[in-house]
Amino acid sequence: MSHRPIREVEDYTKPFLWMLCVLLFIGFITLWATFGYLASLLSGAVAHLFIGRLPRRD
C-alpha cells in the first residue's frame, strides 16, 4: 500500500451554488413560458367563443 500524504480538497461550494442559481433560473423561465403560453391560449379561446356569440351586423 502506498502512503500518500492527505491533501486538502478543493472547495466547490461557490461553483455549485452558481450552477444551482443557473438551473433555478432556467427552471423558472421554463415554468413562466409554459404557464404563460397556456394562459394566453386559454384567454384566446375564451375570446374566440365570446366573439362567436356576438350578433352579426348586416
Secondary structure as UniProt FT lines:
FT   HELIX           13..53
//
